[in-house]
Amino acid sequence: MAASKTGNAGTTATKKPNPALMKPLQPSNELAAVVGSSPLPRTEVVSKV
């Protein structure tokens, strides 16, 4: 049982972030009121909200 848990932990540790989520996007007018009007990656938008 313990070996399967170790195997699962190894696959999640090596998972790479999706580069599409790092692409800066222009926020909508409503969202720009909260996070600013400059293009931001989705991860930064979530952090600011």
Secondary structure, DSSP 8 states (H G I E B T S, - for coil): -HHHHHHHHHHHHT----GGGGS-B---HHHHHHH-SS-B-HHHHHHH-
